[in-house]
Amino acid sequence: MRLSSVALAAFCFITLIGSCRLEAAQAAVPGKEQKAQKPKPDPRFHGIPLPHQAYLKTLEKEQSRMMTSWFKARDLYAETHHLASVFGLRVRKRARGKVPGMMAKAKKEENKFRKAYDRFRNPIEEKESKLKDRAMTLSEREGSLNDPLINKRLDELYAEAYLLSEQLNALTSLQKVFQHSAKIPSALEHLGISAHDSTATQVARDNPKLIEARLVIKDCQADLAALTKLKAEIEADPKKRWSSANKAQVKKAQLTLDKAVVTLEREVEKAKKPFLREAEKLKKKVEMTQKKIGDLEKRKRNTVTYFQRLSEYDGDMQRNLKAAALIDKLAIWKKPEKKKAPAKKAPAKKPPAKKGGH
């Protein structure tokens, strides 16, 4: 036991020394102290930590195929998300139809990147691991901590290992960009409702007309907003004029919006009915069970079974009420108007001072 404790203490000490040397290597990296000249972020590497961007720029020359695939995959995913999120009476369905093909292209390009990525990364990981092993072996030599030559070599090994670890961190940041790229927002998410909500998913699945009505309303809102912006631009330019075709577009969008609102209201009431009806039935069962429990308690009888029933009835009732409330939320398509702050009263004027005199 005594020998194992000594060995453990030695190992911990060596590890601590290695950690300190890594920190020293980090501080010794060229350019670390030049805080005055911070590099400007490259918009092409949006989302990548700034300290990693310089190394990734060198990879554009050294590993051009890997980086070209990364850029292409990123652009294709961005375009896919745009197509999955755009709204408008003409553009939405056409855009959504392009999503599967665009997603397939993006995944294909990502796979090309990942293959090149693994080929490039693996040797760096192996080299970093070997450097750390060599440093650890060197540290374990008897009297190594007091030997200046060994200490110098250890500093060199840890400095080299640190540079490799920074390269690996930069490479990891490249890969992380694609963590959520393949996840396309659902119709529910576009309507401000979590797709992870099982009740919401059931409501959407059972009431496709309700969901479509809400999406059509978003289409109309997008078209009307774009036309309003266009009209303002035309009015600001004396060479342009608001045409009859533009007026027709506004009229069509407004008529479609009005029809979609009527459809939405009808579908909302239709969807809510079964949930509210079931909730009312369960409410009566809850009340009856509560009454039964009260009677049994007065007679000092066992109420466990009835409390279990009460819990089940109440849980089912709450689920149905939640579904109805969710449908009401889907019915809200106008942004709530902000209440105007009450006007501040002007400070009362002080009466003029009376002049003295007789």
C-alpha positions in Angstrom: 0.0 0.0 0.0 2.8 2.4 0.8 4.5 1.9 -2.6 1.3 2.4 -4.5 0.7 5.7 -2.6 4.1 6.9 -3.4 3.7 6.0 -7.1 0.3 7.8 -7.2 1.8 10.9 -5.6 4.6 10.9 -8.1 2.2 10.5 -11.0 0.0 13.4 -9.8 3.1 15.6 -9.4 4.3 14.7 -12.9 0.9 15.5 -14.3 0.8 18.8 -12.5 4.2 19.7 -14.0 3.0 18.8 -17.4 -0.1 21.0 -17.0 2.1 23.9 -15.9 4.4 23.4 -18.9 1.4 23.4 -21.2 0.3 26.7 -19.8 3.8 28.0 -20.2 3.8 26.8 -23.8 0.5 28.6 -24.4 1.9 31.8 -23.0 5.0 31.4 -25.2 3.0 31.1 -28.5 4.2 33.8 -30.9 1.7 36.6 -31.1 -0.1 35.9 -27.8 1.1 39.2 -26.3 0.2 41.3 -29.4 -3.3 42.3 -28.2 -3.1 45.7 -29.8 -3.5 44.3 -33.3 -6.5 42.0 -33.1 -7.3 40.2 -36.4 -10.6 41.1 -38.0 -13.2 38.3 -38.1 -13.7 36.8 -41.6 -17.5 36.7 -42.4 -16.9 33.4 -44.3 -16.0 31.8 -40.9 -19.1 33.1 -39.1 -19.6 31.1 -35.9 -15.9 30.0 -35.7 -14.0 31.4 -32.8 -11.7 34.3 -33.9 -8.5 32.7 -32.6 -9.0 29.7 -34.9 -9.6 31.6 -38.1 -6.0 32.4 -39.0 -5.1 28.7 -39.0 -8.2 27.8 -41.1 -7.1 30.4 -43.6 -3.8 28.6 -44.0 -5.7 25.4 -44.6 -7.4 26.9 -47.6 -4.1 26.7 -49.3 -2.7 23.5 -47.7 -6.0 21.5 -47.7 -8.0 23.2 -50.4 -10.2 20.2 -51.2 -11.3 19.8 -47.6 -12.0 23.5 -47.2 -13.7 23.9 -50.5 -16.1 21.1 -49.5 -16.6 22.8 -46.1 -17.6 26.1 -47.7 -19.8 24.4 -50.3 -21.6 22.3 -47.6 -22.1 25.3 -45.4 -23.6 27.4 -48.3 -25.9 24.6 -49.4 -27.2 24.1 -45.9 -27.8 27.9 -45.6 -29.7 27.9 -48.9 -31.7 24.8 -47.7 -32.7 26.6 -44.5 -33.7 29.7 -46.5 -35.9 27.6 -48.8 -37.5 25.9 -45.7 -38.3 29.2 -44.0 -39.3 31.6 -46.8 -43.0 32.6 -47.0 -45.2 34.1 -49.8 -48.2 32.9 -51.8 -46.1 32.0 -54.8 -42.7 31.2 -53.3 -43.4 28.9 -50.3 -44.6 25.8 -52.0 -42.1 26.1 -54.8 -39.3 26.7 -52.3 -40.3 23.8 -50.0 -40.3 21.5 -53.1 -36.6 22.2 -53.6 -35.6 21.4 -50.0 -35.1 17.6 -50.3 -32.8 18.0 -53.4 -30.8 20.8 -51.8 -30.5 18.9 -48.5 -29.2 15.8 -50.4 -26.5 18.0 -52.1 -25.5 19.6 -48.8 -25.1 16.2 -47.1 -23.1 14.8 -50.0 -20.7 17.8 -49.8 -20.5 17.4 -46.0 -19.6 13.7 -46.4 -16.7 14.7 -48.8 -15.5 17.2 -46.2 -15.7 14.7 -43.4 -13.6 12.1 -45.3 -10.9 14.7 -46.0 -11.2 16.0 -42.4 -10.5 12.5 -40.9 -7.5 11.9 -43.2 -6.0 15.2 -42.2 -6.9 15.2 -38.5 -5.9 11.7 -37.5 -2.1 12.1 -38.0 -2.2 15.4 -36.0 -3.9 13.6 -33.1 -1.4 10.8 -33.2 1.5 13.2 -33.3 0.1 15.2 -30.3 -0.4 12.0 -28.3 3.2 10.8 -29.0 4.6 14.1 -27.9 2.7 14.0 -24.6 3.8 10.4 -24.1 7.4 11.3 -24.7 7.2 14.2 -22.3 5.6 12.0 -19.7 8.3 9.3 -20.1 11.0 12.0 -19.9 9.4 13.5 -16.7 9.4 10.1 -15.0 13.2 9.7 -15.3 15.0 9.9 -11.9 16.3 13.4 -11.2 14.6 14.8 -14.3 13.1 17.7 -12.5 16.5 19.1 -11.5 18.1 18.5 -14.9 18.2 21.7 -17.0 18.7 19.8 -20.3 15.7 17.6 -19.7 13.6 20.6 -18.6 14.5 22.4 -21.8 13.5 19.4 -23.8 10.2 19.1 -21.9 9.4 22.7 -22.6 10.0 22.1 -26.3 7.8 19.0 -26.3 4.9 20.7 -24.5 5.2 23.8 -26.7 4.9 21.6 -29.8 2.0 19.6 -28.3 0.2 22.8 -27.4 0.4 24.1 -31.0 -1.0 20.8 -32.3 -3.8 20.9 -29.7 -4.7 24.4 -31.0 -4.9 23.1 -34.5 -7.1 20.3 -33.4 -9.4 22.7 -31.6 -9.7 24.8 -34.8 -10.5 21.6 -36.8 -13.2 20.7 -34.2 -14.8 24.1 -34.7 -15.1 23.4 -38.4 -17.0 20.2 -37.7 -19.2 21.8 -35.0 -20.7 24.1 -37.6 -22.7 21.2 -39.1 -24.1 19.9 -35.7 -27.6 21.3 -36.4 -27.4 22.0 -40.2 -29.5 18.9 -41.1 -32.4 19.9 -38.9 -35.0 21.9 -40.8 -37.6 23.9 -38.9 -41.0 22.3 -38.9 -44.3 24.1 -39.7 -45.1 24.2 -35.9 -41.7 25.9 -35.2 -42.5 28.5 -37.9 -45.7 29.2 -36.0 -43.8 29.7 -32.7 -44.6 26.3 -31.1 -42.0 23.7 -30.1 -41.9 20.6 -32.3 -40.9 18.6 -29.2 -44.4 19.1 -27.7 -46.2 15.8 -28.2 -49.6 17.4 -27.8 -48.8 20.0 -30.5 -47.5 17.3 -32.8 -50.8 15.4 -32.4 -52.9 18.5 -33.0 -50.9 19.4 -36.1 -51.2 15.8 -37.5 -54.9 15.6 -36.9 -55.7 19.1 -38.1 -53.7 19.8 -41.3 -56.2 22.4 -42.6 -55.8 24.4 -39.5 -52.0 24.4 -39.9 -52.2 25.2 -43.6 -54.5 28.2 -42.9 -52.0 29.6 -40.5 -49.2 29.1 -43.1 -51.3 30.8 -45.8 -51.8 33.8 -43.4 -48.0 34.0 -43.0 -47.7 33.9 -46.8 -50.1 36.8 -47.2 -48.4 38.8 -44.4 -45.0 38.3 -46.1 -46.4 39.4 -49.5 -48.2 42.4 -48.1 -45.0 43.5 -46.2 -42.9 43.2 -49.4 -45.5 45.2 -51.4 -45.6 47.9 -48.7 -41.8 48.2 -48.8 -41.9 48.2 -52.7 -44.5 51.0 -52.6 -42.4 53.1 -50.3 -39.4 52.7 -52.6 -41.5 53.6 -55.7 -42.9 56.7 -54.0 -39.4 57.8 -53.2 -38.3 57.5 -56.8 -39.9 60.0 -59.2 -39.0 57.8 -62.2 -41.1 54.9 -61.0 -44.9 54.6 -60.5 -47.2 52.3 -58.5 -48.9 50.2 -61.3 -52.3 48.6 -61.6 -50.5 45.2 -61.4 -49.1 46.2 -58.0 -52.5 47.2 -56.8 -53.9 43.8 -58.1 -51.2 42.0 -56.1 -52.2 43.8 -52.9 -55.9 43.1 -53.5 -55.2 39.4 -54.1 -53.0 39.0 -51.0 -55.6 40.8 -48.9 -58.5 38.6 -50.2 -56.5 35.5 -49.7 -55.7 36.6 -46.2 -59.4 37.2 -45.4 -60.4 33.8 -46.7 -57.6 32.1 -44.7 -58.7 33.9 -41.5 -62.3 32.6 -42.0 -60.9 29.1 -42.6 -58.7 29.3 -39.5 -61.5 30.3 -37.3 -63.7 27.5 -38.5 -60.9 24.9 -38.2 -60.0 26.1 -34.7 -63.5 25.6 -33.4 -63.8 22.3 -35.1 -60.4 21.1 -33.7 -61.2 22.3 -30.1 -64.6 20.7 -29.8 -63.5 17.1 -29.1 -60.9 18.2 -26.5 -63.3 20.5 -24.7 -66.1 17.9 -24.8 -63.8 15.3 -23.3 -62.5 17.8 -20.7 -66.0 18.5 -19.6 -66.7 14.8 -19.2 -63.6 14.3 -17.1 -64.4 17.4 -15.0 -67.6 15.7 -14.0 -65.8 12.5 -13.1 -63.3 14.6 -11.1 -66.1 16.2 -9.1 -67.9 12.9 -8.5 -64.7 11.3 -7.4 -63.9 14.1 -5.0 -67.3 13.8 -3.5 -66.9 10.1 -3.1 -63.5 10.6 -1.4 -65.2 13.1 1.0 -67.9 10.6 1.9 -65.4 7.8 2.5 -63.2 10.0 4.7 -66.2 10.8 6.8 -66.9 7.1 7.3 -63.1 6.5 7.8 -62.9 4.1 4.8 -60.0 3.4 2.5 -59.7 6.1 -0.2 -56.4 5.0 -2.0 -58.2 3.6 -5.1 -60.3 6.7 -5.5 -57.4 9.0 -5.1 -55.6 7.1 -7.9 -58.7 7.5 -10.1 -58.9 11.2 -9.3 -55.2 11.6 -10.3 -55.9 9.8 -13.7 -59.1 11.8 -14.4 -57.4 15.1 -13.5 -54.3 14.3 -15.6 -56.4 13.4 -18.7 -58.6 16.5 -18.2 -55.5 18.8 -18.1 -54.1 17.2 -21.2 -57.3 17.9 -23.1 -57.4 21.5 -21.8 -53.8 21.9 -22.8 -54.6 20.8 -26.4 -57.5 23.2 -26.5 -55.3 26.1 -25.3 -52.7 25.1 -27.9 -55.3 25.4 -30.6 -56.2 28.8 -29.3 -52.6 29.8 -29.6 -52.4 28.6 -33.2 -55.4 30.9 -33.9 -53.5 34.0 -32.9 -51.9 35.4 -36.0 -51.7 39.1 -35.4 -48.9 40.4 -33.2 -50.4 41.8 -30.0 -50.5 45.6 -30.2 -48.3 47.4 -27.7 -50.2 49.5 -25.3 -49.3 53.1 -25.6 -47.8 54.5 -22.4 -50.1 57.0 -20.8 -49.2 60.6 -21.8 -47.3 62.3 -19.0 -49.2 65.2 -17.5 -47.5 68.5 -18.0 -46.2 69.9 -14.7 -48.6 72.4 -13.2 -47.6 76.0 -13.8 -46.7 77.9 -10.7 -48.9 80.9 -10.1 -47.0 84.1 -10.8 -45.5 85.6 -7.7 -47.6 88.5 -6.3 -45.9 91.9 -6.6 -45.3 93.7 -3.4 -46.7 97.2 -2.8 -49.6 99.1 -1.2 
